[in-house]
C-alpha cells in the first residue's frame, strides 16, 4: 500500500521519503493561493514537483471556479511537470472535463468520491487516481473501508487501472482496513503519520533500559 503525504512542505516530504514512507504528495487546496499570478503559480508548482520523484496532486477546482480563463490555467497547471496530477471534484459536469484533460495527456484525480459506483464512473471518465472520502464516510457511518472494497471490486471487474486512494484514514486501524479492502494508497498528514508510528511499549522500553525485557520475556502492561 502506497502512502501519499498531505503537505506543501518539502521538509516533510524529505523526512518521509528518507524512511520510505512517501510515494506521492497531495498539496493543500490553498497551496497556490499566495501566488502573485497564474504564471507564478505554475512556476511554483513546477519547482515543487521537480523536487520530488513521485506524483504531486494539486487542486484545480478553485482555478476553474474563479479564473476567467480557468480551462487554460488548469491545463497549464497540469503541464507544469510530468508528475503533476490535477484534482477535480467528481460530479456529472466535471466528468466531461476529466475525459478531455485525460485525452490531452493530463493526469486527473477524482475527489469527493463517496460510493463505489462513483469510483467506477470516475475511472471510466479518465481519472488516474480515485480518492475515496474515507474520513467523511467513517465520521458519518464507519463505512469508509466498505466503500473502498466495493470500488475495488468494480474497478477490477471492469479492468480499469485507476489507483484507488483512501483519503485521510483517521487511525492505524482505519488505514489497515482500507488496505485490506484493496486501496492502492492512503493519504495522511505528516502529523497523523508520526502519530501512527507511536507504540507505548517501545517508548517505555527505550526510555528506561532497566525495563527492557531479557531472556526472551515480554514486557507486560502494568509490570514494574
N, C-alpha and C positions, 0 to 999 in steps of 0.2 A: 504494500500500500504506500503510495507516494504522500509526501507532506508538502503542502503549499503554505507558505508563510504570509500572513496578512500584515504588511508593513510597507512603509516607503523609506525606511532607514536602512542604508546599506550595511551599517554595523550589525544590525540584527540578522540580515541575510548572511553576512560573512561568518558570524558566530554559529548559526545553524548549519551552514554549508560545510564548515570545517569539521563538523561532527557527523556529517552525512544525513542531516535532518531536514534538508531543504531541496525540494525537487521543482519548485515553482514559487512565484511571488504573486500575490493578489494585492494590488495597490488600493489604498483607501479611496473612497468615492471622491474625496476632495483633494486628491494628490496634485491635481493640476490647477486648483483654484487660485493659487497665488501667482500663476504665470502672467506676465505682463501683456502677452499677446498670444494668439493661436500659434504663431511660429515659435515663440518661446516655449510653449507647452510641448510642441513636437520635439524641440531641441532637448529639453529636459528629459522627456520620455526616452528618446534615443540614447542619451548618455547613460541613464539608469539601466536600460535594457541591455546595452552592450557591456555593462559591468558585471552581468550575471550570465551564467551559461544555461539557463533554463527558461521556460515560458514566463512572461510577465503579463498578467491580466490587468487591464485598465478600463475604467468605466467610460462608456461612450454615450450613455443616455443623457447626461447633463448637456453635453455639447449639442446633441440633436435637438434638445428641448429649448435651448436659449440662444443659439447662434443662428444668425440669418442665413448663413451658408453651412448649416450643420452637416449635410451629407458630405460636402467637400472636406470639411475639417475632420470629420470622423474617419474618412478614408486616409487622410494624411497621418492621423494618429496610428491607424492600423498598419501603415507602411513605414513607421518610424524606425523599426528594426525587424529583423526576421523572426525574432522570438516574441514579438508583441501580439497579444490576443485581445480583441475588443469585447468588453462585456456589454450585453444588451438585455434588458428585462424581457422575458418571453411572454408574448401575447399574440393575438391574431395579426395585429398591424405590424409588429416587428418581425414576424416570420418572413415576410416578403423581403425586408431589408437584410435579414440574415442570409437568405438564399442569394441575394445579389452580391453581398460582400464576399461570401464564400466562393461564389463563381468567379469573383475578381481576384481570388488568391489571398484574401484577407481572412485570417482565422477569427472565429467568433465563439464567445462563451455565452450560453443562455443562463440568465439569473432569474430569481423568483419562480423557480420550478417547485411545485408543491405536490404533484401527483405523478404516478408512473406514466400515465397517458401523456401528460405534458412533456415528460422527459423524452418519450418516443417522438412526439411531434417536433420538439426542438432539434433532435438529432436528424430527423428527416428533412428539416428545413436547412440543415447545413452546419449546425453548431458542432465545433470540435470538442468543446467541453460543456457538460450539462451540470450546473450547480444546483443541487437539491437543498432546499431551505431547512436543513436538519435542525438548526437551533429553534426556529419558529415552530416547526412541526412538533418537536419534543416539548416545547413550552405549552402548546395547545392540547396535545393528545398523547405525547410519547411515541408517536408513530414514525419518527424520522427514519430509523433503520428499516421499518416495514416498507416505506415508500422506496427506499434505495433498493431493497430486494425485488420489489415489483418492477422497478425501472430496469434493473439488471436483467431480469428475465425477458422483458420486452425487447431491449436492445440486442440481446444475444439471439433471440428468436428471429429478429429482423436482419441479423447480420450487419448491424451498424457499429462502426468503430469509435463513436464518440466516447470520450472519457467521462465517467460518472464520478462527480466530486461531491463529497459530503461537506456542506458549508457550516463551519463553526460548531462541531460537536462539543457539548458543554463539559464533557468529562472523559476520562480514560475509558470508562465503560461504554459511553455512547460511541466513541471512536472505534472501539473494538467491535461493537455491534454493527456499525456501518461497514467496517472492513469485512466482517463475516458475511454480511448481506451482499457484498460484491462491489463496494465502492472502489474505484481505482485510486482515489486520492481523498484527502481531507484538508480543509483549510482551517488553520489555527493561528491565533496571535502569538507573538513571542512570549507574552506573559503566561498565556494558557499552556504553551509548550513547556515552559520552565516549571509550571505547577504540576504538570503531568509527570515530570521527572522525579518528583518528591516521593520518597518512601521512608516512613518514620524509623523503621528498624535500621536502615542504612545510616541515617543521620545520628541515631543514638550510638551505634557501634563505632562510627568514625570519631565521634566527639569524646568518647570515654573508652580508651584502649583496654581498661580492666574489665569492661563488659563484653568484649568480643568473645564469641563462643570458641571453645577449644575442643580438640579431640573429636571433632565431627558433631558436637552437640549444637542444638539450635537455641538461639536466644528467644525466649517467650515473653509475650506481653506481661508486664507486672513483675517480672523477675528482677531481683537486685543485681 
